[in-house]
Amino acid sequence: MRFALLSVGILVALVASCIEVEDEAAAMLSACDPNKFDIDQVLDSLDATGPCTFDDFRYHSGLPDTIGDLSDRYILLGVDSCYTEVDVRELFERSPQLDPDFRVIMYGAPGYAYKEAVARLREARSCVSIAGVLSQLSRHPMVVYAHYTMRTDNCPNDIGNPIGKACVYSYSSAFFVKVKDAERLEDLQALAVETKTEVIGPNQFMPVWVQMRATKLSNGDAAAMVKRFYESELFANSELDVTKYPVE
């Protein structure tokens, strides 16, 4: 369930953005026509690699908190809400990096702009190889974000019922920043512009917590941005939106 690993009370209602989104980013994120793009725009190089940007921790209550070891078989894809399970299955089948036999399950949450699906790689890969796959897939117009996943032996839901035989953790494009003064957002807005992230809005009950979003144009994904904002020492805290997904 979305936001399941966040501290109590950090659920953020989507409200009007505190700053305007850059025109280019808005165009990328609003392109919601399943018939507009050729699925074969996915790059098909099997040998591509990229810098491994995976860290096995997030900040939780201001302290490093280990999430889990990198999964070498699974990744998470975020797609625009207009795309269907059929569209995503076609992407899986056409992409030489992904296992076409892996079952496609779409996940969504009220108020969240995107749907998510876990993808299984055709073979186990190193971090630099996975980074290359993520970079390739994120260039496809259907894909809003492509993220690492983390292994876990913990597979029950929030009330203790098992959701599968095996699970992974991953994270959305959203992250949360706790400002020191809800009436003064200048530092937040300035760093959002610098990092090319979006300010979604404050929690209506806890206005010191502000929801942010990383996009394809940002200086890193949500995990990197959580660290960037917290390590700036301008804010009281920052949190990553981590969710558990069954894979077996």
C-alpha positions in Angstrom: 0.0 0.0 0.0 1.2 3.4 -0.9 3.0 5.3 1.9 2.9 2.2 4.1 6.4 2.7 5.4 6.2 6.3 6.2 6.0 7.7 9.7 2.4 8.1 11.0 0.7 11.2 9.7 2.9 11.8 6.7 0.3 10.9 4.2 0.1 14.0 2.0 -3.0 15.2 0.1 -2.3 16.4 -3.4 -2.9 20.1 -3.6 -2.0 22.8 -6.0 1.7 23.1 -6.8 3.7 25.7 -4.9 5.7 26.4 -8.0 5.0 26.2 -11.7 6.3 23.1 -13.5 8.8 23.8 -16.3 7.0 23.6 -19.7 9.2 20.8 -20.9 8.5 18.6 -17.9 4.8 19.3 -18.1 4.8 18.2 -21.7 6.6 15.0 -20.9 4.3 14.1 -18.0 1.1 15.0 -19.7 1.7 13.0 -22.9 -1.0 10.5 -22.2 -2.0 8.9 -25.5 -1.5 5.1 -25.6 -1.5 5.2 -29.4 0.9 8.1 -29.8 4.1 6.1 -29.4 5.7 3.1 -31.1 6.5 0.5 -28.5 9.7 -0.3 -30.4 11.1 3.1 -29.2 12.5 1.0 -26.3 16.3 0.8 -26.9 17.3 -2.7 -27.4 21.0 -2.8 -26.6 21.7 -5.7 -24.1 25.2 -4.5 -23.3 24.4 -1.0 -22.1 25.6 -0.1 -18.6 25.4 3.0 -16.5 26.8 4.3 -13.2 25.4 2.4 -10.3 23.5 4.9 -8.2 21.9 2.4 -5.8 22.3 3.0 -2.1 21.0 0.5 0.4 19.6 3.1 2.8 17.2 5.9 3.1 16.8 8.6 5.7 14.1 7.8 8.2 13.5 10.2 11.1 16.7 11.9 10.1 18.9 8.8 10.4 20.2 6.3 7.8 17.9 3.3 7.6 18.7 0.2 5.6 16.0 -0.9 3.2 17.6 -4.0 1.8 20.1 -5.4 -0.7 19.8 -4.7 -4.3 17.6 -7.2 -6.2 19.4 -8.4 -9.3 16.3 -9.7 -11.0 13.5 -7.1 -10.5 12.9 -3.4 -11.3 9.9 -1.1 -10.9 8.4 0.9 -13.7 6.1 3.9 -13.3 3.7 4.7 -16.2 1.1 7.3 -16.8 -2.4 6.4 -15.6 -3.8 6.3 -19.1 -1.8 3.1 -20.0 -3.4 -0.2 -19.4 -2.1 -3.6 -18.3 -2.1 -4.6 -22.0 0.2 -1.7 -22.9 2.6 -2.6 -20.2 2.5 -6.3 -21.1 3.4 -5.3 -24.7 6.4 -3.3 -23.4 7.5 -6.4 -21.4 7.2 -8.6 -24.4 9.0 -6.3 -26.8 11.8 -5.3 -24.5 14.8 -7.7 -24.8 15.8 -6.8 -21.2 12.6 -8.0 -19.6 11.1 -11.4 -19.0 7.9 -11.6 -21.2 6.5 -14.5 -19.1 6.4 -12.5 -15.9 2.9 -11.7 -14.8 2.0 -8.0 -15.2 0.2 -6.5 -12.1 -0.6 -2.8 -12.1 -0.6 -0.9 -8.8 -2.1 2.4 -8.2 -3.2 4.6 -5.3 -5.9 7.3 -4.8 -4.5 10.7 -5.7 -1.3 9.3 -7.2 -0.7 10.3 -10.8 0.9 7.1 -12.0 0.5 3.3 -12.1 3.4 1.0 -11.2 4.4 -2.5 -12.3 7.3 -4.7 -11.2 9.3 -6.2 -14.1 11.5 -9.2 -14.0 14.8 -9.1 -15.9 15.6 -12.0 -18.2 18.7 -12.8 -16.2 20.4 -11.7 -13.0 22.4 -8.5 -13.6 25.0 -6.4 -11.8 24.2 -3.0 -10.5 25.9 -1.2 -13.4 24.0 -3.4 -15.9 20.7 -2.7 -14.1 21.5 1.0 -14.2 21.8 0.7 -18.0 18.4 -1.0 -18.3 16.8 1.6 -16.1 18.3 4.4 -18.3 17.1 2.7 -21.5 13.6 2.1 -20.3 13.2 5.6 -18.8 13.7 7.0 -22.2 10.6 5.3 -23.5 7.6 7.8 -23.6 5.4 5.3 -21.7 7.7 5.1 -18.8 7.6 8.0 -16.2 10.3 6.4 -14.0 12.3 3.2 -13.7 13.7 2.3 -10.3 15.9 -0.3 -8.5 14.2 -2.8 -6.2 15.5 -4.3 -2.9 15.2 -7.9 -1.7 13.3 -8.7 1.4 12.3 -11.8 3.3 9.4 -9.8 4.9 6.3 -10.5 2.8 3.2 -9.8 4.9 1.0 -6.7 4.4 0.3 -4.1 7.0 -2.1 -6.3 9.0 0.2 -9.4 8.9 -1.4 -11.3 6.1 1.0 -12.7 3.5 0.9 -11.1 0.1 3.2 -13.5 -1.7 6.0 -16.1 -1.4 8.6 -13.5 -2.2 8.6 -9.6 -2.2 10.7 -6.7 -3.1 10.7 -3.1 -1.9 10.9 -0.1 -4.2 9.9 3.6 -4.2 7.8 6.0 -6.2 8.6 9.3 -7.7 7.2 11.0 -4.6 9.3 12.1 -1.6 8.5 14.2 1.5 10.4 17.1 3.0 9.8 18.4 6.5 10.4 22.2 6.5 11.5 24.0 9.6 8.8 26.7 9.2 5.6 26.1 7.2 5.3 29.8 6.5 8.7 30.0 4.9 9.2 27.9 1.8 11.8 30.0 0.1 14.6 27.4 0.6 12.4 24.6 -0.5 11.3 26.3 -3.7 14.9 27.4 -4.4 16.3 23.8 -4.0 13.4 22.5 -6.1 14.3 24.8 -8.9 18.0 23.8 -8.6 17.3 20.1 -8.6 14.4 20.3 -11.2 12.0 18.7 -8.8 8.3 19.6 -8.4 6.6 20.9 -5.2 3.3 19.2 -5.0 2.0 20.7 -1.8 1.9 20.5 2.0 0.1 18.0 4.2 -3.3 19.6 5.1 -3.0 18.4 8.7 0.8 18.7 9.1 1.8 21.6 6.9 5.5 21.3 7.8 5.6 18.1 5.6 5.6 18.9 1.9 5.2 16.4 -0.9 7.7 16.6 -3.7 8.2 14.7 -7.0 11.2 13.8 -9.0 10.7 13.7 -12.8 12.8 12.6 -15.8 14.3 16.0 -15.8 15.3 16.0 -12.2 18.9 15.7 -11.0 18.3 12.1 -9.9 15.4 9.9 -8.9 13.4 10.3 -5.7 15.9 8.3 -3.6 18.7 10.6 -4.7 16.6 13.7 -4.1 15.7 12.6 -0.5 19.4 12.6 0.3 20.0 15.8 -1.5 17.4 17.7 0.4 18.2 16.3 3.8 21.9 16.7 3.4 21.5 20.3 2.4 20.8 20.9 6.2 18.1 23.3 5.2 15.3 21.0 6.4 14.3 19.1 9.4 13.8 15.8 7.7 13.1 14.0 4.4 11.4 10.7 3.7 11.2 8.3 0.7 7.9 6.7 -0.3 8.8 3.0 -0.1 6.3 0.2 -0.9 6.4 -3.6 -0.8 5.5 -5.6 -3.9 5.0 -9.4 -4.3 7.0 -11.0 -7.1 6.1 -14.7 -6.4 
